[in-house]
Amino acid sequence: MNARPWRWLRRLTHKDWVLLSLAVVFGLALSLRAIADPLDTSFDDVTGGTLMLATGEPGTMVPGPQLSTDVTMDISGMVAEVTVLQRFRNDSGQFAEAIYLFPLPDDAAVNAMQMRVGDRLIVGEIQEKKQAQATYREAVQAGKRASLLNQNRPNLFTSRVANLGPGEEIEVEIAYVQPLEWNAGQFRLRFPMAVTPRFDPHGSTAEVAPARQEANPTTLQLRLSPGFELSRLQSLYHDVEIEQRGSDYWLTLSELAVAAERDFELVWEPQLKAGPQTALFRERHDDEDYALLMIMPPQPEYLHQQPRELIFVLDSSGSMFGDSMAQAKASIEMALGTLTDSDRLNVIDFDSEARQLFPNPAAATAENVGRALKFVDALEADGGTDIGAALRLALDSQPASGFLRQVVFITDGSVANERELFSLIEQKLGASRLFTVGIGPAPNSYFMRKAAQFGRGSYTFVGSAEQVAESMDRLLSRLEYPALNNLCLDWPGFAETYPTRLPDLYLGEPLMVQVRSDELKGDAEVCGDTSLASWNAHLDLKSAQPGRGIATLWARSRVADLMDQLALGGDPATIREAVLETALSHKLVTRYTSFVAVDHTPVRPAEMPLASSRMAPLPSTALNLTMPAGGTGAAGRLIFGLMLLLIGATMVQRLRHDT
């Protein structure tokens, strides 16, 4: 082959190659994404429920007036089942397509959706995602009212409804289930209640309507069944009426409806006791029993420190240069200060290769701690990132008898072989526990969270030098006081439980286990080891308290476990089928499923146009709502991607001409 026509490639500078590569890569990615999922539209800056309506101007959409919001919450243990009913109106003078945006916690599971227009109720049906999109398109073209609910990403859902008539009001009801937040000994529930911003589609600045009761009156009713005695129950920002009925608490807003001017937040604290406590909730679904088991740690004064082997692994690769390296060193210095004479320690440094301070974990004497501090202080950031070599050094051997090994892995996680590393952790972990610490402004959070999950530990993020002390203090408190380790669950008969491998129970953090069984009968046993002795508790399954949303939470956990198997190299086709089976039977929105609803009575005459559903960027505003990441429509992404490809091709042609 004659290589002469390509000699111009040799004259390209490094900068030329970078620019050319970026243009081609981004162009291909945007074009392929637009072709693959033309209905996908993302809004990263939306807070609360927002209904976007098409206008007479092609490609432009604005928020529809939000008339009212009714919220119902049912809480059992650590699970909240929430139903949100919001009413909107189509103020445009034509039939329109509306897009309903609803951001949720990334651990929430949407399991129901319905819309009501006039006297017509449209109930969502769960379908495979591509099928749901096809069903929706066909209904739109036939002039029928239809709605489609997609999961854009774990924390953002988009519902489209087509053929809304001029002046018609619409009710959107979404139900979801989520585990509750636990922090510093408190349960915490937050619900967004802020008034939706109002945008001027023709102006350059958005005008935000003030929070007025008449603009969006909100009602809220809540039932709390905590499972434990409470020492505190408080609504932080709203006056509420609380009525206790047996072991349940019923809450309503003191006013019938309040202005949506701030989020609703509820906190409650369990009355901790000397030993671990358990609570059990149950729900019957499709002739099967589902259970939620909660295990609460004891009070701090009843916990004792256990001898540990603390292994610090520090990333000193080039990507850690600067502030990240300084933060990592400060983190290790803090952790070394918590060691006692009964502990052991080691430090592993890695870049393109891995090195350890001691051949084996050494006693945490003042001399050895001093050697560790000098070892860390002398490290400089350069080289590659061979995380695998460092993990092997940390996990190849098992902890000495009577010691609990805790591996604290400090890195920015700048790797591309996550699947290989997850498999390595699974194979090598044994009795060790892996705790990851993400360092720097943008660590690989996906890798860090999943690595800690596979390592039966936790993930801590340190974003700046100012956060080192606070973030590491929380982690070190957990490491010093494991309440229960080597947890086991003996369940009579058939049981499918998640998580499949129980993590340890730590100070101030309850453990939640979801179970599916043919029938809840007999006794179950929970066992584990404290720093002083073994512990067990017997559970009478028939005495479990009734709960709601437990089956959905179990299904969500199963889907998450299946996606973890995919991350470990499982067969994509097999896993996809298993996710579909679970999601369809439990009516769960996932990566592969969506809700779709069709009213089979046509309402829009064939000759009457439907306002364009293509999304244009919102106008530039002080609220930074212009062009949010992923906010351009499929058509825009396709055009922009093709433009980048054209630029790349032009650069190639120009360079060839110049040579």
Steps between C-alpha positions, in 0.01 A plus 500: 500500500625848413538684833591831335145655511504457877838665567315808621402302812862507614494880507208525738587647839371351825245784519379423145442136594310594816266742319439260213431209735261700718299619200461150358426331835243755617340513159456124485375480860239772460379370165469142617323602822247708308428213264481240779253681725318791328248531786761549768499853646692591816455793737769518767387824665134419563382497861161366595240387247490711183263468204646635173247600229566561132425853377399644167866570426653183350747327727422708809347371824410678823385384845125449533325667794518280808166515681545281810691211652375222730761279668435174685781316680500160668819410687580154635838464666751633247266500199288792380217448252411837351215605271510846342192637323553830315254693287596710197322683219573535126465874444605483136241539226571171326540130555839448659749243615612549858806368676481441875835512682547342841841478671526237776767355727719261300394214729126556443296248301209633293231232486181676387390786278161623382353813348146637502371742238138601561311182580752279320747304718812375319682234706860421417594150385854371539663388175845438362642844423515474120151353486367776725649766274347338191159478671520868589596613147216305344246656739634852437469460124142368539396809698452307825594620846808308612770522765850355530716482813874446451794481739755740353749417772461353851389834647300654217175386338321649201132447420358612166128547432371569151184659355408724794212721392500881531407610852489143635619420852709195569571303817833320519540236769831325558570247774846400611673308776832597656720402793543775757811700573680429828761741629647578841249282684196647323256384236431778251237545230497797261234581242546786244219756524648805326279689255590429138686792331305689232688566176449765231563312172559824307715684752861465602435477872280257690249641745436287805155529647498558877392211720129561544244270652250573222762412235576152632328402826650178635346246735689220673396193700750259652488175697817391680550148632862517622530152654681639805427734786584860409689760699425780249256575218511845341398684183779750442329761284122449521253497787339157525237323707623167642272227628634173640285191443659197661854474359417721196520877462264696273606843377316772309590862431352734758355704215279314254727613216825695507689714252768301322789720608738251661562125513329283758748320725425256781754353743462237768736319734460147637552432867823295489552224754787297642511233229411484130128520429297348219171590335310303236239618248302294247296543182308247287535536122391256227466205742845553643621657824757778508675607817718791606738431787662793680792459740589800716842534668523546879588819682867607467580434867423131450752463217864409543793546268622184328866439407542594135738467212467836328648494148531841333524495120599831340484588130809701405446493123527811284127572511533563877745789454436816700208543741385138466834371629502749786149395603592131480804548723297699752240221507758234582661718768160534669435126481842407641420714803205274590706180536560342841772268627272202434471580128723414206571709193649507153523756218488413131593757236426447132536667163624289207594239762419434865732514805430432869672641808511176701514142363205423731277718720711627791406598854377861524779613729609863511811406300305322224242778480789745459647289220161496328470880523845547343420246227181686407657847522772403251258384228468699178226474238617359166467191284202283407215354706535125563221455754497124443855457632416700815182300564691173473757618755224608740273195460727206412550397863234462769498690833664347804277315745307739725552799270254677271667611176383835361649617171470877446553563129566868413489587129327704230410173331626606156476156342315347208515131602229513769357158412837330546556673834153414633566133422836521676338641816234226495766229471753635750291669772461210745469633856632847407283810459567765235426870562558737209578871533447713190747786474497807278241713322365221276583147614361195320203472737350201319814293550547618859142420610490160331847403622391574859177305448685193371747547785219504762610846615399858416597792277610843629545807279752774582448786256734765645766555765237655726298176495784266598449523877119470495480223239779291646370546855169339399679210333744443785218496755338217306827309472570524873162359607362215290190390692457162330707317243470160330124550488285202400128447440336159543156510336262202511404356160559678171635855520662735248676780688675824405769593554620149421808550721420684820732791584618574851291710738671820614439762763212729408404314180207258482505204265208420270437155345224425246358146481265316263346176628210265422351558842611671818469236769725357767803671653797668333834565669742786458853446629830682507814571699561798727841597629431302819276206410260349249150642469174363365132591489195286424218643290141373503413555134124499553533794740649724228333842476305578180683729261467648150743528211711209626446284190600791276811568707594130476455514122714812477773327702485197272533720192798678659661162578448387139660820371794433733536159337514679166783717637683180599486366145171308507323412177314816386216309331434279802510792741275712279238225495518462878462878550205505261330212684534675836413848372195389305357289783552779756416787260838664546659762276858397419759541227304249292137582589263798483141584586267574210128588507261543206144630495354317201248775416652746246462863611705694241362520147745373242511837320587691820876520569664402828741756642858393444648274764859590414665673791692825457739627769330716760591869480812623676416573863652600827398154620754335265229308316648548155618186325522267801718196451311261282226758461500528121255291306586208274481715187740754649745230604488346153563832325777598743663157467494515121650850514790368709555215256503752214755713686720194549476409134578860397810501723620180338447639149666832586803331652539276197477807271759692702744210472 
